Amino acid sequence: MNELIREATDFYMNVNPQLTHDVEYKKIGIVLITKYAYLACEDTINPHDLITSRLSARIRKVHRKMHTRE
């Protein structure tokens, strides 16, 4: 899953570098779960929670790196 998160982060950061809102992360998580059902987390209320939280954490990390380089 780490590779998928990395690739999704690269893709969505190129599409929308200002990606910061939880609603946007949730939409991406739902799209990924819809396309790749095996990513769904059965232990949570919403099956997209795990992928959404991992994706948002990765994007925040990329944003922090970008800001420290400026």
Secondary structure, 3 states (H helix, E strand, C coil): CHHHHHHHHHHHHHHCCCCCCHHHHHHHHHHHHHHCHHHCCCCCCCCCHHHHHHHHHHHHHHHHHHHHHC
